[in-house]
Amino acid sequence: MNQPPIDRISLVGRGRLGSALAQAFESAGIALDTDAPVVLLAVPDAAIAEAAAPYAEAAAPYADRTVGHTSGATPISVLPEGSFGLHPLQTFAGGEGPEAFRGIGAAIGGDTGVARELALALGMVPFEIADRDRPAYHAAASIASNFLVTLQAAAEQAGAGVVAREHLLPLVRTTVENWGHRGPDALTGPVARGDEDTVAAQRAALPSELTDLFDAMVERTKALA
């Protein structure tokens, strides 16, 4: 028998992601209700087990709730049986609205029926991730997003007083677009060309705290080239 569509959800946690989810659910016609049969925990990873604990109880008011979390790294097994995971594959810096979810990937697991329905309601594209694959999945997401910011901060430091962030930004955007279309074939620059004199000159111009990072990136880029 087909289950009725989800029209209410209890959302726990109103950080950057939780706040964006609250707007997105309401925009999609899913009401926020503390008594809803579906509970989504948008809390830090370290707080998931504690936040989920009451829903493992058989007694009211927590009985018969379907519980999920929004973590990419935490296994579904920390939640009560029959739970789900829903991780939007996007970065949230604060202030995003419902449009931030449209067209992005969403890693789902556990009770994928509930997770898939919620993902589709917000315009996301769901794909299944097993608990055993979550560390690799989340590592890929961290390298793609978190480490990119770290790397661009290093670029900004290297060019301090010479080139501004606003002028580096179009380069970064085009590089990301080229990578999206061409993968490793998008690689350009002196390392890919084998121009060791230019690479040495670049290294000599760097502040000392960036040389280890530079050396590591040169070696990885040589391997890719």
N, C-alpha and C positions, 0 to 999 in steps of 0.2 A: 504494500500500500504506500502511495506517495505521501511523504511528510509535507505538512503545510510550510510555506516559505517562512524564513526567519524575519520577523517584523519588530522584534525587541531584543536588546542585548544589554547586559550589565558590563560596563567597561571599568576596569580597576586600573588606576594609574593615569595621571594627566601630565606626564612629561612631554617632551617634544613629539614623540610618536603618538602617545595617547591623546594629546590635544588635537593633532591632525586627524586621527581616527574618529574622534568624537564628531568633528565637523563633517567628515566624509560619510559616516553612518547616517547622520541626520539628513544630509543631502540626498542620500540614497533611499530615504523613507524608512530607515530602521531606527526606532525610538530607543533612547537611552533610558533604561529602567533597572533599578537595583534588584527588582524581583523577577527579572527576565530569566527564562530557562537556559539561555546561553550566556556564559561568563567568559570574558576575554581579559586576560591579565597582561597589561602593558606596563610591566614593572621591570626594574633592573634584574639581570639574571640571578644575582645573589639573593633576591627577595622572592623568587618564584615559588620555591618549595613552601615557605612560610605562608605566602598569600594563598596558595592552593590547598593548604592543610584543612581548612574548615569544610571544603567541598568534598573531602573524602569521607565525611561523616554521613551516616544514614539518616540522622535525625533532622527535622525541620529546623531552621528555614533553608538548609543547604541541600536537602535531598533532591535527587532527580535533576540536578543541574549538569549541563554539558560544559566542561571547562577547557579553555585553550590558553596558550601563551603566544607572545609575539617574538620570542627569542629565536635567533638563527642558530645559536650554538647549543642551547640547552635541550637535552633529549625530552621526548614526550613522556618517557617513563617516569619522570618526577611528578607527573600529574596523576590524578585518579584514573582508574581504568575507563576507557571509552572517551578519553580526552583528545584534543587536537592541537596542532601547531599551525600558526599563520604568520609567516615572516615576510613583510614587504621588502623586496630587494631594492631599497632606495635609501638615500641619506636624508635625514631630517634635521635641519639646523634651527628650526623654530619659525612659526608663523605660516607654515604651509597650509593650504586649503585642500578641498576634495580633489582638485586637478592633479595633485602630486601623486595620486595613486593610479591614475588612468594610463593604461598601457604598460605598466611596469610588471616585472615578474613577482610572483609570490610563492615562496617555498611552503608547501603544506605537508602535514604528516599526521599520523594517528587516525582519528575519525575524519577522513578526507572529504566525506560528504558535506559536513558542516563547514569545514575550512574552505572547500571549493565554492560553496554557495556564497560565503561572505566575501571571498576574493572577487568573484564575478560581480557581486553587487556593487563593489567599489571600482569596477573597471579594470581590475588586475588580471594578469594571465597566470593561473596557478600551475605549478609543477611539483611533483612529489619528491620528497627527500626522506630517505630512511634515517633512523637515529644514528646508525653507524657511519653515515656519510656527512653528518652535520659538521664535525670539526673541519673537514676539507672544504665543504661548502662555505663555511663562515670565514675560513682563512682566505679563500678566493675573494670574498666580498671585502674583507679588511684590506687586502693588498690593492684591490681595484679602487677603493674609496678612501679609507683612512690613510694608507701609506701615500696615496697620490697627494693629499694635502701636505703631508710631511715633506715629500719630495719637492713640491712647489714652494714651500716655505724655505727650503734650502736653496732653490734657484733664486728666490727673491733676496736671500741673504748674500749669495754670491755676487749678485748684480747690484747690490745696494749703492746708491749714488750714481749708478751708470744707466740702468734700465728699470723702469717702474713696473709694478704689477700690472697696471692697465695695458701696458704694451706686451707683456708676456702672455696675457690672457688669450688673445686671438691665436697665438701659436699653440697653446695648450688645447684649445677647443678644436682646432684643425687636426692636431695630432690624434686626439681621441676619436674624432670622426673617421680619420684615415684608418686607424687601428680597427674601428668597428666594421669597416668595409673590407679591409685587406689583411687584417691580422698582422703577423710579424713582418710581412712584406712592406708595411708602412714605415719600417725603420730607415732613417736617414742619418746624416751627420758624419763627423770625422772618424768615429770608431768603426762604423759600418764601412767606410771607405778605406780603412787601414792607414789613416793619416796620423801617424804616431807623433810627429812633431807638434801638430796642433793640439793633440790630446795632452802632451806634456806641458805645453804653454798654458792650457786651461788649468791644469792641476796646480801649476806654480802660482797662478793668480788667486787661488782660493784661500780663504782663512783656514788655519790649521784644523779647526774643529770639523771641517767638511771633507778633508782629504780621505778619511777612511770610507765614508759614504761614496765619494767619487770613485775610489779604487774598486769598491765592490760593484758599483753600477757599470764601470768600464768592463770588468771581467764578465758580468752577466750579459752585457751588450755584445761583447766579442763572441760569446757562445751562441747568442741568438743570430748574429750576423753570419 
